[in-house]
């Protein structure tokens, strides 16, 4: 009877996550479009984050790590757009469904539309990301976007910064909506 009771308690208990940490091999990339038809790929090179044992995920993006391939443009984005002296990081948080990381076995995948909260430049906005999670053979879980997440500068009081960048670069136009993609590689934290 004790065995039956114990088994029922285990089966009835909510699933729990292990703790996971974000690997430095992860990436967040975005596209910018200037003068209507010139589009370039940029990225943030410094990310950190974790998933708690309850499934709460938080990713921090070091905005001073923006990499555009041109040093002066990096500096201008840091100071004129992101204002990194006052807003050093952007934060993305979500609660993961059990199927996202807990139930995956080697080689399996799961898809989900995740509700995210993005905090950027002192503003918070709820957005969604269509993601694919894959359990890798080495024990990692890789979470990638299946389609870009569209981020509008105006939602985060960044439109003036975009305009300042346009003026200093002598451009006719810079799009205020940017598609963002990510590849997040999580490693299970040691117990």
C-alpha angles and dihedrals in degrees: 000000000000090000092051092048092048092048092050091049092051092048093046094048116100115257113257131207128231113232115266132194128208115249120230086235089074121108142202115194133180138185126229124196122204131181089011100282110037109096124181134186119233133174146192111239100193117065132154133179151128146209115230125223086260094057096257108146126196127177123189120202118201101221092199087065093069109138119196099159092252118085098210091048090052089053093047092050090049095050107025102034110024097024090213093187087070102022108034098166144031117215129206120192136178143152110245122222115240091249092060100074111342101062098039120110127193110306096004123126135204130191129208142162101233123204106224133188112215118197111193133156092355094307130106126208133173113231136162133238126198102217142179120209120199128188107223125212091246093060096261123128115218118203116192136172115254090199131012121274109231114224119190116208091214091062089063101038091254098121092095089052091051089050091049090052091049092052097046091048093047093235128154094221145357117193114242093208117072129188111229126198131182142192111197120189115198126194122198109248115238114257 
